[in-house]
Amino acid sequence: MLNRLWLAFFVAGAGAALVRWAGGEPQVFAAMIAALFDMARLSVEIMVLLFGTLTLWLGFLRIAEQAGLVTSLARLLGPLFARLMPEVPRGHPAIGLITLNFAANGLGLDNAATPIGLRAMRELQSLNPTPERASNAQILFLVLNASSLTLLPVTIFMFRAQQGASDPTLVFLPILLATCASTLAGLLAVAACQRLRLHDPVVLAWLGGAALLLGGFCALLAGLSASAINALSSLLGNLTLFGIIMAFLLVGAWRKVPLYDSFVEGARQGFDIARDLLPYLVAMLCAVGVLRASGALEFALDGIRWLTHAGGLDTRFVDALPTALVKPFSGSAARAMMLDTMSHFGVDSFPALLAATMQGSTETTFYVLAVYFGAVGIRRARHAVGCALLADLAGVLASIGVCYWFFG
């Protein structure tokens, strides 16, 4: 699957470039070659950041493992994951790491979520009988990561505030609804492919409990002002992050774990993971760069606009679609598209509100695919790409529907 997808990016880019060249834009080929080198450089820059982040967090995680915290968390969630990931034994460390990863993603702690997620993927790989082929558990984990269920999209609030929004948190509920839709779509898609029994009473109880907690969280924030929500978001994220670190250290000290030695041992693992990631990042990001530089995404946008107009539908949502189209390929590019939409149409305009909602509803799917599967050497993704893109589509469609509902 990844081989065909990678080739498809270059073929689509070549086709779009030929059309632009025939239309009098010969510089398109220079732009594509420049994109190759730019993305190769960007891959190295990402790796430098990952080296530090991975070594830091995997060092703390090693302390948590030796203190028994990850195992305790795995036992707590064993009944649920026995239904969702039946090939993972109850109490396996991967379950605790997966839970920590989801919690970090939900709170918007990306700098912690990625290292924990990579450690979880390596644990799942230890159970994989065919190392180059993604297992069912790895696919479910990756798709749920790509769907990006985020409770506190603090960075989007920050960008809206910088652009002069009267209420930076106006998009909080639309983002929450849209990201829940994308996560649910991803879960249902994987469940259909893997024939998981989501109607099992244990699964329904956990999902129902999560829905109640989510509803209570929304009710709590609904009564707060914009400044109060921003303050709570910042406090909750930072306090949670530091609280997790202190819990690891204190419990480790109580259980007589050699803290410094354990941290160094885990940090060394993080260094090894980061080093092995570079070839996969270069391959995927260069293909994405060629696709973007060729103008293929702009052709897709023009086609959607024409079809929408021909169908007599409202076309305002099309102005926000650049964010959605590039988000699966590049988070920074999607962020730039969102800011451009805010600047061009106004931060509180319908296209800008929709772009912000789309930015918060999904994740950079192909980056997640390259990093998570690349970290363990998986080359056959099976149904992971299709399910992740379906979750992306659900997030985009939900964003459009919710924004028309909230903002007209």
C-alpha positions in Angstrom: 0.0 0.0 0.0 2.7 2.5 0.9 4.7 1.7 -2.2 1.6 2.5 -4.4 0.7 5.6 -2.4 4.3 6.9 -2.6 4.3 6.4 -6.4 0.8 8.0 -6.7 2.1 11.2 -5.1 4.8 11.6 -7.8 2.5 10.5 -10.7 -0.2 13.0 -9.6 2.5 15.7 -9.2 3.9 15.0 -12.6 0.5 15.1 -14.2 -0.4 18.5 -12.6 3.0 19.9 -13.5 2.5 18.9 -17.2 -0.8 20.7 -17.3 0.7 23.9 -15.8 3.7 23.7 -18.2 1.3 23.4 -21.1 -0.5 26.4 -19.7 2.6 28.6 -19.8 4.2 27.9 -16.4 7.5 26.3 -17.1 8.8 27.3 -13.7 6.7 24.5 -12.1 9.5 21.9 -12.6 12.0 24.1 -10.8 9.6 24.5 -8.0 9.2 20.8 -7.7 12.9 20.2 -7.6 13.3 22.9 -5.0 10.5 21.2 -3.0 12.5 18.0 -3.0 15.5 19.6 -1.4 13.4 21.8 0.9 11.6 18.7 2.3 14.9 16.8 2.7 16.2 19.7 4.8 12.9 19.9 6.7 13.2 16.1 7.5 16.6 16.7 9.1 15.2 19.7 11.1 12.3 17.6 12.4 14.8 14.8 13.3 16.8 17.3 15.4 13.7 18.2 17.4 12.7 14.6 17.7 16.1 13.5 19.0 15.7 15.8 22.1 12.0 15.1 22.6 12.3 11.4 22.3 15.3 11.0 24.5 13.7 13.2 27.2 10.3 11.5 27.3 11.5 7.9 26.8 13.9 8.5 29.7 10.9 9.4 32.0 8.9 6.5 30.6 11.6 4.0 31.5 11.3 5.2 35.1 7.5 4.7 34.9 7.9 1.2 33.5 10.4 0.1 36.2 8.2 1.7 38.9 5.2 -0.5 37.6 3.0 2.5 36.7 2.6 1.4 33.0 1.8 -2.1 34.1 -0.9 -0.9 36.6 -2.5 1.2 33.9 -2.5 -1.7 31.5 -4.2 -4.0 34.1 -6.9 -1.3 34.6 -7.7 -1.1 30.9 -7.2 -4.8 30.2 -10.9 -5.6 29.8 -11.5 -2.8 27.2 -8.4 -3.6 25.1 -9.1 -7.3 25.2 -12.0 -6.4 23.0 -10.4 -3.8 20.8 -7.0 -5.4 20.5 -7.6 -9.1 21.2 -4.0 -10.1 20.1 -2.5 -7.9 22.8 -2.2 -9.9 26.1 -3.9 -8.4 29.2 -1.5 -6.4 31.3 0.9 -5.9 28.4 2.9 -2.6 28.7 1.7 -1.5 25.3 -1.8 -0.9 26.8 -0.6 1.5 29.4 1.5 3.4 26.9 -1.4 3.6 24.5 -3.5 5.1 27.3 -0.9 7.7 28.2 -0.6 8.6 24.5 -4.3 9.1 24.1 -4.4 11.2 27.3 -1.6 13.4 26.1 -3.2 13.9 22.7 -6.5 14.8 24.3 -4.9 17.5 26.4 -3.0 18.8 23.3 0.4 17.8 24.7 2.0 16.9 21.3 5.5 17.0 22.7 4.7 14.2 25.1 2.2 12.3 22.9 4.6 11.4 20.1 7.4 9.9 22.1 4.9 7.9 24.2 3.1 6.8 21.0 6.4 5.6 19.4 7.2 3.6 22.5 3.8 2.1 22.4 4.2 1.2 18.7 7.5 -0.6 19.5 5.8 -2.6 22.2 3.0 -3.6 19.7 5.7 -4.5 17.2 7.2 -7.0 19.7 3.9 -8.9 19.4 3.8 -8.7 15.6 4.4 -12.1 13.9 5.2 -10.4 10.5 7.4 -7.4 11.3 7.1 -5.6 7.9 3.2 -5.9 7.9 1.1 -3.8 10.2 -0.8 -5.8 12.8 -4.5 -5.1 13.6 -3.6 -3.5 16.9 -1.0 -1.3 15.3 -3.5 -0.2 12.7 -6.2 0.7 15.3 -3.6 2.6 17.3 -2.4 4.6 14.3 -5.8 5.4 13.0 -7.0 6.7 16.4 -3.8 8.8 16.6 -4.4 10.2 13.1 -8.0 11.1 14.0 -6.6 13.4 16.8 -9.2 13.6 19.5 -8.2 16.9 21.2 -10.1 18.3 24.2 -8.1 21.5 24.4 -7.0 23.0 21.1 -4.9 25.7 22.8 -2.7 26.5 19.8 -5.8 27.3 17.6 -7.1 29.6 20.4 -3.7 31.3 20.4 -3.6 31.9 16.6 -7.2 33.3 16.7 -6.2 35.7 19.5 -3.1 36.8 17.6 -5.3 37.6 14.6 -7.5 39.8 16.7 -10.6 37.5 17.3 -13.1 39.0 19.7 -13.6 35.5 21.2 -10.6 33.2 20.6 -12.4 30.2 22.0 -15.5 30.6 19.8 -14.5 27.4 17.8 -14.0 25.2 20.9 -17.3 23.3 20.7 -17.2 23.0 16.8 -13.7 21.6 17.0 -14.7 19.2 19.8 -17.7 17.9 17.8 -15.7 17.6 14.6 -12.8 15.7 16.2 -15.2 13.4 18.0 -16.7 12.6 14.6 -13.4 11.9 13.0 -12.3 9.6 15.9 -15.6 7.8 15.8 -15.4 7.3 12.0 -11.8 6.0 12.4 -12.9 3.5 15.1 -15.9 2.3 13.1 -13.8 1.9 9.9 -11.2 -0.2 11.7 -13.8 -2.2 13.5 -15.5 -3.0 10.2 -12.2 -4.1 8.6 -11.2 -6.2 11.7 -14.7 -7.3 12.7 -14.4 -6.0 16.2 -17.5 -6.3 18.4 -18.1 -2.7 19.5 -21.6 -3.7 20.8 -19.9 -5.7 23.6 -21.2 -4.5 27.0 -17.7 -3.7 28.2 -16.9 -1.6 25.2 -20.2 0.2 25.4 -19.7 0.9 29.1 -16.3 2.5 28.4 -17.5 4.5 25.4 -20.6 5.6 27.4 -18.4 6.7 30.3 -16.1 8.6 28.0 -19.1 10.4 26.4 -20.4 11.4 29.9 -17.0 12.8 30.9 -16.8 14.6 27.6 -20.3 16.1 28.1 -19.4 17.2 31.6 -16.2 18.8 30.4 -18.1 20.7 27.8 -20.7 21.8 30.3 -17.9 23.1 32.6 -16.2 25.1 29.9 -19.5 26.4 28.5 -20.0 28.6 31.6 -16.5 30.2 31.4 -15.4 33.3 29.6 -12.9 33.2 26.8 -10.0 34.4 29.0 -10.9 31.9 31.7 -10.9 29.0 29.1 -7.5 30.1 27.8 -6.1 30.3 31.3 -7.6 26.9 32.2 -6.2 25.3 29.0 -2.7 26.6 29.7 -2.8 25.6 33.4 -4.3 22.2 32.8 -1.9 21.3 30.1 1.3 22.4 31.9 0.2 21.2 35.3 -0.8 17.8 33.9 2.6 17.4 32.1 4.7 18.4 35.1 2.4 16.3 37.4 3.0 13.2 35.3 6.8 13.7 35.5 6.7 14.2 39.3 4.5 11.1 39.7 7.0 9.0 37.7 9.9 10.3 39.8 8.2 10.0 43.2 6.7 6.6 42.7 10.0 5.4 41.2 11.9 6.7 44.2 9.4 5.0 46.6 9.9 1.7 44.8 13.6 2.1 44.9 14.1 2.5 41.1 17.6 3.8 40.2 16.1 7.0 38.7 19.2 8.5 36.9 20.3 5.1 35.5 16.8 4.3 34.3 16.4 7.7 32.7 19.7 7.3 30.7 18.7 3.8 29.6 15.3 5.0 28.3 16.9 8.1 26.7 19.3 5.9 24.8 16.3 4.0 23.3 14.8 7.3 22.2 18.1 8.2 20.4 18.0 4.9 18.6 14.3 5.4 17.5 14.9 8.9 16.2 17.9 7.8 14.2 16.0 5.0 12.5 13.1 7.4 11.5 15.1 9.7 9.1 14.8 7.6 5.9 11.0 7.2 6.3 10.5 10.9 6.9 12.6 11.9 3.9 10.7 9.5 1.6 7.2 10.7 2.7 7.9 14.4 3.1 9.7 14.7 -0.3 6.7 13.0 -2.0 4.3 15.4 -0.3 6.5 18.4 -1.3 6.4 17.4 -5.0 2.6 17.0 -4.8 2.1 20.4 -3.3 4.6 22.2 -5.6 3.1 20.8 -8.7 -0.3 22.5 -8.1 -2.3 19.2 -7.8 -4.0 20.5 -4.7 -5.0 23.7 -6.3 -6.5 21.7 -9.2 -8.5 19.7 -6.8 -9.8 22.8 -5.1 -10.9 24.4 -8.4 -12.7 21.2 -9.3 -14.6 21.2 -5.9 -15.6 24.8 -6.4 -16.9 24.2 -9.9 -18.9 21.2 -8.8 -20.4 23.1 -5.8 -21.4 26.0 -7.9 -22.9 23.8 -10.6 -25.0 22.1 -7.9 -26.4 25.4 -6.7 -24.9 25.0 -3.3 -23.4 27.6 -1.0 -19.7 27.9 -1.9 -18.4 29.7 1.2 -17.0 26.5 2.6 -14.7 26.1 -0.4 -12.6 29.0 0.7 -11.6 27.1 3.8 -10.8 23.8 2.0 -7.1 24.6 1.4 -6.5 23.9 5.1 -8.4 20.6 4.8 -6.6 19.5 1.6 -3.1 20.0 2.9 -3.7 18.9 6.5 -3.1 15.2 5.9 0.3 16.0 4.3 1.7 18.9 6.4 0.6 20.4 9.7 2.7 23.5 9.1 1.3 24.0 5.6 -2.2 23.6 7.0 -1.5 26.1 9.7 -0.2 28.6 7.1 -3.4 28.1 5.0 -5.5 28.7 8.1 -3.7 31.9 8.9 -3.9 33.0 5.3 -7.7 32.5 5.4 -8.0 34.4 8.6 -6.0 37.3 7.1 -7.8 37.4 3.8 -11.4 37.0 4.9 -11.2 38.2 8.5 -10.6 36.1 11.7 -14.3 35.8 12.5 -15.5 35.3 9.0 -17.2 32.0 8.1 -14.3 30.6 6.0 -11.8 31.5 8.8 -14.0 29.9 11.5 -14.3 26.8 9.3 -10.6 26.6 8.6 -9.8 26.8 12.3 -12.3 24.0 13.0 -10.8 21.8 10.2 -7.3 22.5 11.6 -8.4 21.1 15.0 -10.5 18.2 13.8 -7.8 16.0 12.2 -4.1 15.2 12.2 -1.3 15.1 9.7 -2.1 11.6 8.6 0.9 10.9 6.3 3.3 12.4 8.8 1.9 10.1 11.5 2.0 7.2 9.1 5.7 7.8 8.3 6.8 8.4 11.9 4.8 5.7 13.7 5.2 2.9 11.1 8.7 4.1 10.1 9.9 3.8 13.8 9.3 0.0 13.7 10.1 -0.7 10.0 6.6 -1.4 8.8 6.2 -1.3 5.0 2.8 -2.9 4.4 0.2 -0.7 6.0 -2.8 -2.8 5.0 -6.1 -0.9 5.7 -4.4 1.7 7.9 -4.3 4.4 5.2 -7.8 4.0 4.0 -9.3 4.0 7.5 -7.2 7.1 8.5 -8.2 9.0 5.4 -11.9 8.1 6.0 -11.5 9.6 9.5 -10.0 12.7 7.9 -12.9 13.0 5.5 -15.4 12.5 8.4 -13.7 15.3 10.3 -13.8 17.7 7.3 -17.5 17.0 6.6 -18.4 17.3 10.3 -16.5 20.6 10.4 -18.5 21.9 7.5 -21.8 20.7 9.0 -21.1 22.0 12.5 -19.9 25.4 11.3 -23.0 25.9 9.2 -25.0 24.9 12.3 -23.1 27.2 14.7 -22.3 30.2 12.4 -24.8 30.0 9.6 
